[in-house]
Amino acid sequence: MSLSKVEDPYLIPKYQVIIDESLEFSCIILNKPLPATHIIYKNHIRSIKKITISHLLKEVSQLKICSGITDKNINLDNAYSHNIPLKLNLQIDEQPNSMVFNRSRDCLVLCEDTACDSCIKFTKASKTPKSMNKNIDKPAHKNAPLTKTHPNRVKLALKEKRLECNLLKKQIARMQKEINSNGVAVDKNISQDMVNFMDSNVSNASPFMKLFWKTQTDHLSKGRKSTSNRYHPMLIRFYLSLAS
C-alpha cells in the first residue's frame, strides 16, 4: 500500500509512505528515502503495529524538509545533490525546471529544524580549515599547542622571537657601551646598597628596566676589581626615584 501527498510546486509527491505485507513502512520525501537511522523508524520500530497510519502521516507532515547545505562557499565534494523536478507554470516566462538541495551523506531529509544536525555539522567542519587559513600568515601565540597550530604559524613565531632576541642583543651591547663611556663611578658601599635595593625591587619594574638591570649586573660581574663601580646615569636616576 502506498500513501502520498502532492504539493505545489513539486512535480513528484512531497510525502510518500509505503507499507509492505509485513506492515513495515518506509517514508520517501521528494523521491528521497529516509535513512534507516531516522527517529521516525526508531520510535515505531518501523512498523504500523506500533502506530496508526493517520498518526504516522501526521508525524511525517509535522517535520520540516531539511534545507541541506546552503553555504555556497564551501567544498561539496563529500556531499550529494538532491534534485527535485518542479511543475511548469505557463504564466511565467523564465522559471527553473528543478530545485536542488545539497545534502551531507548522512542527511536526515526530514527534521525538526530548518536543517538537520548532519548538514549543520558538515557546514561547520567544512568552514573550519578556511577559518584556520585566514590566520596562516600570523605568528602563533606563545602558548598555542603545537599539535593544533599550522606549521607556518610556528615558523613565523620562531622568526619573530629570533628578531626579538637579536634586537635585545643589540640593546644590551649599546647599554654596555654607554656604561663604559658615560657611566658614573660609585664607591663600593653605595654600589652594594644599590644592588641590594634593586634586587628587592626590580620584580616590580618594567621589562625594559629589568633587562637594563640585568645588563648592568652582568657588566659589574665582568668588570675588574676596583674601589668603585660604574653605573649608567639612567639606572642611578631610577634607583634614586625608588629610594626617595
N, C-alpha and C positions, 0 to 999 in steps of 0.2 A: 504494500500500500504506500502511496506517495501523496503527501500533502504539500502544497506550495502556495506562496503568496507573491504576486507580481505587483510591482510599484513603478511608477514613472520616476526617472526617465530610462530605467533599465529595460533592456530587451529580453533579459533572462530573469527567472524567478529570484526575488531578493532572498526569500527564505524557502527552504525545502526540507521536509522531514520524511525520510524513507523508513518504513517499518517492515522487517522481513518476517518470515514464517515463525522464527523463534522468538518473536516480539522484541528483538533487538532493534534499536533505532539509530539512524545516522542523520546528522544535520549537515546540510550543504548551504553555504551562504554565498550568493552571487557566483555560483558554479565552483566554489572552493570548499571542500570538505573540512569540517573542524578537525583539529588534531586529536588523536586518541587521548591526550592528556588533559583535554578541556574539562573545566569544572562541571559542566552540564552532564558529561558522561560519568564523572566521578561521583557526583551527588546521587545519581539514579542508577548506578551500575549499568548504564547504557541499556536499560530495559524498561518498557512501559508497564511492566509488572509492578514497578515501584512508583509510578506516576501516571496520571490520566493524560490522554492526548491533549485535551484542552489546556491543562496546566503546563504541559511541555511547550506547546505553541506560545503560550503567554510568556513563559520564561525566555524563550528564544527572542521574541519580539521586543522584550523589555531591554535587552542588551544592545549595545551600540556596535556598529561595524568599525573595526579598528582603522584609523586613518593611515596607519603604516608609518613609513619614514618620510617625513615631509621636508626635511632639510636637503636642499639640492646641492649643497657644497661638500657633502661627504661621499666617501667611496662606497659604491653599491655593489662591489664585486661579489660579496658574500650574501647579498640579498636577492630577491626574485621579484619579478613584475607580475602583478595580478591584473589582467586586462579584462574589462567589463564592457561588452557592447551596449551601445545606447540606441534608443529609438530615434528615428529620423523625424524631425519636425519640419514639414514643408513650408511653414510660415517664416522660418529663419533661414537666411541665405547661407551664412557660414556657421557651421556647428561641428563639434568633434563627433566622430562616429564611435568613439570608445573612451572609457575612463581608465586610468592606470593608477594602481596603488603599489608602491614599492614596499615590500614586506621583508622582515627578517625570516630566516629559515624556520624559526620556531614561533612564528606569529600565531596568535590565538584566533585571529579573524573577528571573533566576537568578544567584546569585553565590556566592563562596566564604565570605563572612562573613554576618552576620545582616542587613546592609543593603548595598546596592551603593553605589559611590562617588558616583553621580549623586544618589541620595536623601540621602546624607550631606552633600554639598556644598549641596544645596538647603536643608537644615535649617540649616546654618551661615550661609548667605547670608541666609536669612530672619530669623535671630536678630540679625544684625549691626546693622540700623537700630534695633531695640528696645534693644540694649545701649548704643548711642550716645545714644539719647533719655534714658536714665537719668541722664546727666551733662549734659543740655542746660541745666540751671539752675545749673551750676557754672562759674566763670570758667576760661578756658583757661589752660594753663601758659604761661609766658613764652616757652618755646622750641617751643611747639606749631606745626606747619606750618599756615599759613592755608588752604591748599587742602584739607586734610583735617579742618579744625575747623569745627564748626557755627557759623554767623554769630551766633547768640545767645550762645554762649560767648565769642566775640571781643568782643561788645558789653559783656558783664559784666566781662571782663578790663580793657577800657579804662575802664569806670566805676570799677572798683576802683583802678586806677592814678591816676585823677583825684582820687579821695578821698585817696589816699596823698599826692599832691602838695599838695593843699590843707592836709592835716594838717601836712606838713613846712613849708609856708609859714607856718602859724600858729606852729609851734615856733620857726622862725627869728626871726619878729617878736618873740616872747616872750623869746628869748635876747638879742636886740639891746637890748630894753627893759631887761632885767636887767643887761646890761653897762653900759648908761648910768647906771642908778640904783644898782647895787650893785658895780660894777666896782672893782677895786683898781688904783691908779696904780702903774706900774712904770717906772723910768727907761729911757732908750733902750738902754743897754748890756745890761741884764738882758733887756729886751724882745727884742733881737736874738738873744741866747743862747736864749731860749725858742723863737723862730721857727725857728732853725737846728736845735735839738734835736727839736722837734715834727715838722718836715718830714721828718726822717730816721727817725722812729719811728712816725709816725701810720699807716703802712701796716699795722702790727700791731694797731692799736686797733680797738675795736668800731665798727660802723656809726654808732651814735649819737655816739660821740666824734669820728669823722671828720666828721660833719655839724657837731658843735659847733665843731671846729677851723676848718672852712671858714667858718662864720658869724663866728667871731672874727677871722679874717684879712680877711674882707670888711669887717668893721666897722673894722679898723685901716686898710685901704686908703682908706676913705671919710672917715676922721677928719681933723680939722685937724692941721697940723704943730705939735707942741709938744715940750717937753723930756721928756714921759712919755706912756706909752700905758696904757689901762685894759683889764684882763682880768677875766673872770668868775672869782670865787673857786674854783669847781669846777675850772676849767681850770688854775689855778695849783696846786691840790692834786694834780691828775693829773700835771702836769709834775714836781712835787717827788717824787711816788711813783716816776716813771720814772728820775729823775736820782739818787735815793738808792741 
